[in-house]
Amino acid sequence: MVGALLLVFGLVTIPLPGPGWLTVIAALFVLATEFTWAERLLEFTKRNVKRWTDWLGEQPVWVRVLFALLTAAFVYGVIVVVLHLLGVPSWVPGWVPLWR
C-alpha cells in the first residue's frame, strides 16, 4: 500500500516543482521488495540514469551549463503556470514579482 501511494503521489507531482521523480523512484524501491516488475523497472531506471549522468559528465562545460539553464527555465515556467492557474497565495509579499 505504501509503495502504491508513493507511486501515485510521485506520478501526480512529476510536472510540479519538487521531488516528483525522486518520489517515483522511492516508490519503486518499496515496491521492488514485493514485485518482480517493480524490481525490473527500478533496475532499468538506475541503468538509464547512470547512462545519462555519465554522458552529461563527459560533455563540455557549456553543454552542462546549457542543460542547467534549460532545466531552471522549465522549472520557472512550471511555477509561473501553476501560480497563474491556482493564483498567488495571499501570504506572498507584494514586492515579490509574480503574476497577481
C-alpha positions as CSV (number, residue, x, y, z in Angstrom):
1,M,0.0,0.0,0.0
2,V,2.8,2.4,0.9
3,G,4.6,1.8,-2.4
4,A,1.4,2.3,-4.4
5,L,0.5,5.5,-2.6
6,L,4.1,6.9,-3.1
7,L,3.9,5.9,-6.7
8,V,0.6,7.7,-7.3
9,F,1.8,10.8,-5.4
10,G,5.0,10.8,-7.4
11,L,3.3,10.5,-10.7
12,V,0.9,13.3,-9.9
13,T,3.7,15.6,-8.7
14,I,6.1,15.0,-11.7
15,P,5.0,18.1,-13.6
16,L,5.0,20.2,-10.4
17,P,8.2,21.7,-8.9
18,G,9.5,19.4,-6.3
19,P,10.7,15.8,-5.9
20,G,8.2,14.1,-8.3
21,W,10.7,11.7,-9.9
22,L,12.5,11.1,-6.6
23,T,9.2,10.0,-5.1
24,V,8.5,7.7,-8.0
25,I,12.0,6.1,-7.6
26,A,11.4,5.8,-3.8
27,A,8.1,4.1,-4.6
28,L,9.9,1.6,-6.9
29,F,12.4,0.8,-4.1
30,V,9.4,0.0,-1.8
31,L,7.5,-2.0,-4.5
32,A,10.6,-3.9,-5.6
33,T,10.7,-5.7,-2.3
34,E,7.4,-7.4,-3.2
35,F,7.1,-7.3,-7.0
36,T,9.4,-8.5,-9.8
37,W,8.1,-6.0,-12.3
38,A,9.0,-3.1,-9.9
39,E,12.5,-4.6,-9.5
40,R,13.0,-4.8,-13.3
41,L,11.7,-1.2,-13.7
42,L,13.9,0.0,-10.9
43,E,17.0,-1.6,-12.5
44,F,16.1,-0.1,-15.9
45,T,15.7,3.3,-14.3
46,K,19.0,3.1,-12.4
47,R,20.8,1.9,-15.5
48,N,19.4,4.8,-17.7
49,V,20.0,7.4,-15.1
50,K,23.6,6.3,-14.8
51,R,24.0,6.4,-18.6
52,W,22.5,9.9,-18.7
53,T,24.7,11.3,-15.9
54,D,27.8,9.6,-17.4
55,W,27.0,11.1,-20.8
56,L,26.4,14.6,-19.3
57,G,29.6,14.4,-17.3
58,E,31.6,13.8,-20.5
59,Q,30.2,16.9,-22.2
60,P,32.0,20.3,-22.3
61,V,31.1,22.7,-19.5
62,W,29.0,24.9,-21.8
63,V,26.7,21.9,-22.6
64,R,26.3,21.2,-18.9
65,V,25.6,24.9,-18.1
66,L,23.1,24.9,-21.0
67,F,21.2,21.9,-19.6
68,A,21.2,23.5,-16.2
69,L,19.8,26.7,-17.6
70,L,17.1,24.9,-19.6
71,T,16.1,22.9,-16.5
72,A,15.9,26.1,-14.5
73,A,13.8,27.8,-17.2
74,F,11.5,24.8,-17.3
75,V,11.0,24.8,-13.5
76,Y,10.4,28.5,-13.6
77,G,7.8,28.1,-16.4
78,V,6.0,25.4,-14.4
79,I,5.9,27.6,-11.3
80,V,4.5,30.5,-13.3
81,V,1.8,28.3,-14.9
82,V,0.9,26.8,-11.5
83,L,0.7,30.2,-9.9
84,H,-1.3,31.6,-12.9
85,L,-3.8,28.7,-12.7
86,L,-4.1,28.5,-8.9
87,G,-3.4,32.1,-8.0
88,V,-0.6,33.6,-5.9
89,P,-1.1,32.7,-2.2
90,S,-2.1,35.6,0.0
91,W,0.9,35.2,2.2
92,V,3.3,36.1,-0.6
93,P,4.6,39.7,0.0
94,G,3.5,42.3,-2.6
95,W,7.1,43.1,-3.6
96,V,7.6,39.6,-5.0
97,P,7.5,39.9,-8.8
98,L,4.8,37.3,-9.6
99,W,1.6,37.5,-11.6
100,R,-1.3,38.6,-9.5
